[in-house]
Amino acid sequence: MANDIFGNPELTRQKTAAESGPYVLPPEDQAWLDEVYEKLTVKMKAEAERVGTMIPYTTRDGKYHDLDVQGGLGFWTNGFWPGMLWQMYSATGDEVYRSAAEGVEERLKELLVTYDSLDHDIGFLFLPSSVANYRKTGNPESRRTGLHAANILAGRFNPAGNYIRAWNNGLWAGHEVSGWMIIDCMMNIPILYWAAKELGDPRYEHIAVAHAKTAQKYIVRPDGSCNHILIFDSKTGEFLDNPGGQGYGSGSSWTRGQSWAVYGFTLSYIHTGEESFLNTAKLCAQYCISNLAVNDWLPLVDYRAPEEPVKYDSTAGMITAAGLLTLADQVGEYEKGLYTKAAIRILRACDAKFCNWDPAQDSIVDGGTFFYHDPTGTNTEVPIIYGDYYFIEAIMKLKGKELFIW
């Protein structure tokens, strides 16, 4: 055995993620996990049979409604219901999930023809639907659909500034958006990493890496907090501004944006092996953990908002938990517990406060908030479909049953 600098045997070397194996849950957490998984299988079977090929967003009177979203078929959240179905199909083998997921995928494919409603969130639409289908079943048509989506996303890359443009022509909060990128896209670029491997074509990875490095430089702050939006001059690439976006304001710390950073940079590390992405994911994760720990592990809408009024966003907690569990798989044995324990504390706190396990009602996780300044209150602390998706994904990770789709 090698010696350390003091001449002693090197007993303190941290094992790599591959060497160290999974973190073993304490009995009380394992009992909670097993109970939640059983409730989840009952709830989701009832939902799948009732909802089928609808594309839900939130509930009214405990029920989902088809395309009950502002953006219609192209709204960015519309891939999460098929994602939930594929996770359940992968875990249980029940054909009711596969049939419904494939039906939704057929509906989403219309977007590739109409095209004009698509933006950078095309990854959110087709990774949990077509790419998930291909990963699980090998369906060649789903592979073609996923590659088509990846080409559309790659076409949004602006080499002047090295970023993927977020939204299409028009105004957002009164500003033209042609030179805007946002932290959310860190979860869309995995479709480019996937396409690069599928086709043996590194151009897709070059675009994804360039975008991720721009996010590292301009979005992530030294303390691990994040901006939501960046504005560049779309012709020169000059950085212009970072407005507040969906958080409290410019310079605040929108909680869901933080969760996209934790998970997104972890995924860029997984796909590229570039150590700086792992370090950025850890920095953002530790910022989230320190803020959640002082609030009973319940996620607020913004980590830097006024103390009153208290506004929760359970979806940020679910995404953070899933991201922390993915990060835990990439680190050595002395770090695994930090991220896994934090994820379980978030999940258990949100389960106790927000989860609805009644099989006769749609949606599992209440308490989701779309943006901080919601004048109508209709998107504040309500069930939102991606909260359920990431909750299910996190539970499947802990059970060793996850279908990796990112």
C-alpha positions in Angstrom: 0.0 0.0 0.0 1.3 3.5 -0.8 2.4 5.8 2.0 1.0 9.3 2.7 3.3 12.4 3.1 4.0 11.4 6.7 5.2 8.0 5.7 2.1 6.3 7.0 0.0 3.8 5.0 -2.5 5.6 2.8 -5.7 4.7 4.7 -7.7 7.8 3.9 -8.0 7.6 0.1 -11.6 8.0 -0.8 -13.0 5.2 -2.9 -14.4 6.2 -6.3 -18.1 6.0 -7.0 -17.6 2.7 -8.8 -15.7 1.1 -5.9 -17.8 2.3 -3.1 -21.2 0.8 -3.9 -24.6 2.2 -3.0 -25.4 4.0 0.3 -27.3 1.6 2.7 -30.5 3.2 4.0 -31.2 3.2 7.8 -34.1 0.9 8.7 -36.5 3.7 9.3 -35.8 5.3 5.9 -36.1 1.9 4.2 -39.5 1.2 5.9 -40.7 4.6 4.7 -39.4 3.9 1.1 -41.1 0.5 0.9 -44.4 2.0 2.2 -44.3 4.9 -0.3 -43.5 2.5 -3.2 -46.5 0.4 -2.4 -48.8 3.4 -2.2 -47.2 4.7 -5.5 -48.0 1.5 -7.4 -51.7 1.7 -6.3 -52.1 5.4 -7.0 -50.4 5.3 -10.4 -52.3 2.2 -11.6 -55.5 4.0 -10.9 -54.3 7.2 -12.5 -53.0 5.5 -15.6 -56.3 3.7 -16.2 -58.2 7.0 -15.6 -56.0 9.5 -17.4 -54.7 7.3 -20.2 -53.4 9.4 -23.2 -54.5 12.8 -21.8 -51.7 15.3 -21.3 -52.2 16.8 -17.8 -50.6 19.8 -16.1 -52.5 20.4 -12.8 -55.8 19.3 -11.3 -59.2 20.9 -10.8 -61.3 19.4 -8.1 -58.9 16.5 -7.9 -59.0 15.6 -11.6 -56.6 16.0 -14.5 -57.9 17.6 -17.7 -56.4 17.2 -21.1 -54.0 19.9 -22.3 -55.1 22.2 -19.5 -52.1 24.4 -20.0 -51.5 27.8 -21.5 -49.2 26.6 -24.3 -51.3 23.8 -25.7 -49.5 20.7 -27.1 -46.1 22.4 -27.2 -46.1 23.4 -23.5 -42.8 22.4 -21.9 -44.3 20.2 -19.2 -46.1 17.8 -21.6 -43.4 15.1 -21.6 -43.6 14.4 -17.9 -46.8 12.3 -17.9 -45.4 9.8 -20.4 -42.1 10.0 -18.3 -44.1 8.9 -15.3 -45.7 6.1 -17.3 -42.3 4.8 -18.6 -40.9 4.8 -15.1 -43.8 2.8 -13.8 -43.7 0.4 -16.8 -40.0 -0.1 -16.3 -40.5 -0.9 -12.6 -43.7 -3.1 -12.9 -44.0 -4.3 -16.5 -47.7 -3.5 -16.5 -48.8 -2.8 -20.1 -51.3 -0.2 -19.0 -48.4 2.2 -18.6 -46.7 1.4 -21.9 -49.9 1.7 -23.9 -50.7 5.1 -22.4 -47.2 6.4 -22.8 -47.0 5.4 -26.5 -50.4 7.1 -27.1 -49.1 10.4 -25.7 -45.9 10.1 -27.7 -48.0 9.8 -30.9 -49.7 13.0 -30.0 -46.4 14.9 -29.2 -45.0 13.9 -32.6 -47.3 16.3 -34.2 -45.1 19.1 -32.8 -42.3 18.0 -35.1 -44.5 18.8 -38.1 -46.1 22.1 -36.9 -42.7 23.1 -35.4 -43.5 26.8 -34.6 -44.4 26.2 -31.0 -41.1 24.4 -30.2 -38.3 26.1 -28.3 -35.3 24.9 -26.1 -37.7 22.8 -23.9 -37.9 20.2 -26.7 -35.7 18.1 -24.5 -38.3 18.1 -21.8 -40.9 17.0 -24.3 -39.0 14.1 -26.0 -36.5 12.7 -23.5 -39.3 11.4 -21.2 -41.4 10.2 -24.1 -39.6 9.1 -27.3 -36.1 8.7 -25.9 -37.5 6.8 -22.9 -39.4 4.5 -25.2 -36.3 3.8 -27.3 -34.2 3.2 -24.2 -36.7 0.7 -22.8 -38.0 -1.0 -25.9 -35.6 -0.3 -28.7 -38.4 1.2 -30.8 -36.7 2.5 -34.0 -39.4 5.1 -34.7 -39.0 6.5 -31.2 -35.2 6.8 -31.9 -35.9 8.7 -35.1 -38.3 11.0 -33.3 -35.7 11.6 -30.5 -33.0 12.4 -33.1 -35.3 14.8 -34.9 -35.9 16.6 -31.6 -32.1 16.7 -31.0 -31.5 18.3 -34.4 -34.1 21.0 -33.6 -32.4 21.8 -30.3 -29.0 21.9 -31.9 -30.3 24.4 -34.5 -31.0 26.8 -31.7 -27.3 27.2 -30.8 -25.9 30.7 -31.2 -22.1 30.6 -31.6 -22.0 34.3 -30.8 -22.1 33.8 -27.1 -22.1 30.0 -27.1 -25.6 29.3 -25.8 -28.8 27.7 -26.8 -31.5 30.3 -27.3 -34.3 29.7 -24.8 -37.5 31.1 -26.4 -38.8 32.1 -29.8 -39.4 35.6 -31.2 -41.6 37.8 -29.0 -41.6 39.4 -25.6 -41.2 38.1 -22.1 -42.0 40.5 -19.3 -41.8 43.3 -21.9 -38.4 42.4 -23.3 -37.4 40.9 -26.6 -36.0 37.4 -26.0 -33.8 36.7 -29.1 -30.6 36.6 -27.0 -31.8 34.8 -23.9 -30.7 31.6 -22.3 -31.9 30.1 -19.0 -30.7 27.6 -16.4 -33.5 25.2 -17.2 -31.8 24.2 -20.5 -29.2 22.3 -18.5 -31.9 19.6 -18.4 -32.6 19.8 -22.1 -29.1 19.4 -23.4 -28.9 15.7 -22.4 -30.8 15.0 -25.6 -27.8 16.3 -27.5 -25.4 14.1 -25.5 -27.7 11.1 -26.3 -27.8 12.0 -30.0 -24.0 12.3 -30.1 -23.6 8.8 -28.8 -26.4 7.4 -31.0 -24.9 8.8 -34.2 -21.2 8.8 -33.3 -21.3 12.5 -34.1 -19.5 14.8 -31.7 -21.1 18.0 -33.0 -24.1 17.5 -30.7 -21.8 17.1 -27.7 -19.8 20.2 -28.6 -23.0 22.3 -28.6 -24.1 20.9 -25.2 -20.7 21.4 -23.6 -20.4 24.9 -25.0 -23.8 25.8 -23.5 -23.0 24.2 -20.2 -19.7 26.1 -19.9 -21.5 29.4 -20.6 -24.0 28.5 -17.9 -21.0 27.8 -15.5 -19.5 31.2 -16.3 -22.5 33.4 -16.2 -25.3 31.6 -14.3 -23.6 30.0 -11.4 -22.4 32.4 -8.7 -19.3 31.7 -6.5 -21.5 30.7 -3.6 -23.4 28.1 -5.6 -26.5 30.2 -6.1 -27.8 30.8 -9.6 -29.3 33.3 -11.9 -32.4 32.2 -13.9 -32.0 34.2 -17.1 -29.1 35.6 -19.0 -29.4 38.1 -21.8 -26.8 38.3 -24.6 -26.5 40.5 -27.7 -27.6 37.9 -30.2 -25.3 39.3 -32.9 -22.1 39.9 -30.9 -22.5 37.5 -28.0 -21.8 40.3 -25.5 -23.3 39.6 -22.0 -25.9 42.2 -21.3 -28.0 41.4 -18.2 -29.5 38.8 -15.8 -33.1 39.7 -15.0 -35.0 38.1 -12.1 -37.1 35.6 -14.1 -39.4 33.3 -12.1 -37.8 34.0 -8.7 -38.2 37.0 -6.4 -35.9 39.3 -8.4 -32.6 39.9 -10.0 -29.9 38.6 -7.7 -32.2 36.3 -5.8 -32.1 32.5 -5.9 -35.1 30.9 -7.6 -35.3 27.4 -6.0 -36.4 25.5 -9.0 -33.6 27.1 -11.0 -31.2 25.8 -8.3 -32.6 22.3 -8.7 -32.0 22.4 -12.5 -28.4 23.4 -11.9 -27.8 20.5 -9.4 -29.2 17.9 -11.7 -28.1 19.4 -15.0 -24.5 19.8 -14.2 -24.4 16.3 -12.7 -25.8 15.0 -16.0 -23.2 17.0 -18.0 -20.5 15.3 -15.9 -22.0 11.9 -16.5 -22.1 12.4 -20.2 -18.7 14.0 -20.6 -16.6 13.0 -17.6 -15.5 16.6 -17.3 -14.6 17.2 -13.7 -15.5 20.9 -13.6 -19.2 19.9 -14.2 -19.1 17.6 -11.2 -17.6 20.3 -9.1 -20.2 22.8 -10.2 -23.0 20.3 -9.4 -21.5 19.8 -5.9 -21.3 23.6 -5.3 -24.9 24.1 -6.3 -26.0 21.0 -4.3 -24.3 22.3 -1.1 -25.9 25.6 -1.5 -29.3 24.0 -1.7 -28.7 21.6 1.2 -27.6 24.5 3.5 -30.7 26.4 2.7 -33.1 23.5 3.0 -31.7 22.3 6.3 -32.7 25.6 8.0 -36.3 25.3 6.7 -37.2 21.8 7.8 -36.2 20.5 4.4 -39.2 22.1 2.8 -38.4 24.0 -0.4 -39.4 27.7 -0.7 -40.0 29.3 -4.0 -36.8 31.4 -3.7 -34.0 31.0 -1.2 -33.4 34.8 -1.1 -37.0 36.0 -0.8 -38.4 37.9 2.1 -39.4 35.7 5.1 -43.1 36.7 4.6 -45.1 35.6 2.9 -44.0 32.0 3.1 -44.3 30.4 -0.4 -43.4 26.8 -1.1 -42.5 25.0 -4.3 -42.6 21.3 -3.8 -41.5 20.8 -7.4 -38.1 22.3 -6.6 -37.7 19.9 -3.8 -38.6 16.9 -6.0 -36.1 17.9 -8.7 -33.4 18.7 -6.1 -33.9 15.3 -4.5 -33.7 13.4 -7.8 -30.6 15.4 -8.7 -28.9 14.8 -5.3 -29.5 11.0 -5.7 -28.0 11.1 -9.2 -25.0 13.1 -7.8 -24.6 10.6 -5.0 -23.9 7.9 -7.6 -21.0 9.9 -9.0 -19.0 10.5 -5.8 -16.9 8.4 -3.5 -18.1 6.7 -0.4 -17.5 9.6 2.1 -19.8 11.9 0.1 -22.6 9.5 -0.9 -24.3 9.8 2.5 -24.3 13.6 2.4 -26.4 13.8 -0.8 -28.5 10.7 -0.2 -29.5 11.7 3.3 -30.4 15.2 2.2 -32.5 13.8 -0.7 -34.4 11.5 1.7 -35.0 14.3 4.1 -36.5 16.5 1.3 -38.7 13.6 0.1 -39.9 12.7 3.5 -40.7 16.3 4.5 -42.6 16.9 1.3 -44.4 13.5 1.6 -45.6 14.5 5.0 -46.7 18.0 4.0 -47.8 17.8 0.4 -48.6 14.2 -0.8 -52.1 13.0 -1.6 -52.3 9.2 -1.7 -56.0 8.9 -2.5 -56.2 6.7 -5.6 -59.5 8.3 -6.6 -57.8 11.7 -7.0 -55.2 12.7 -9.6 -51.8 14.0 -8.7 -49.5 13.0 -5.9 -47.5 16.0 -4.8 -49.3 19.3 -4.0 -47.6 22.5 -3.2 -46.0 23.4 -6.5 -45.5 27.0 -7.5 -44.7 28.0 -11.1 -43.2 31.5 -10.3 -42.9 33.8 -7.3 -44.9 36.7 -8.5 -48.2 35.1 -9.4 -50.9 37.8 -9.5 -53.8 35.3 -9.7 -52.5 32.7 -7.3 -53.6 29.9 -9.7 -50.1 28.6 -10.0 -49.1 28.9 -6.4 -48.9 25.8 -4.2 -50.9 23.6 -6.5 -50.3 20.1 -7.9 -47.9 20.4 -11.0 -47.1 17.4 -13.2 -43.3 17.6 -13.1 -43.4 17.5 -9.3 -44.9 14.0 -9.5 -42.5 13.0 -12.2 -39.4 13.8 -10.2 -40.9 12.3 -7.0 -41.5 9.1 -8.9 -38.0 9.2 -10.4 -36.4 9.7 -7.0 -38.4 6.8 -5.4 -37.3 4.6 -8.3 -33.7 5.6 -7.8 -33.9 4.6 -4.2 -35.6 1.3 -5.0 -33.0 0.5 -7.7 -35.8 0.5 -10.4 -35.2 3.7 -12.3 -35.3 4.0 -16.0 -32.5 6.4 -16.8 -33.9 8.9 -19.4 -31.5 11.9 -19.2 
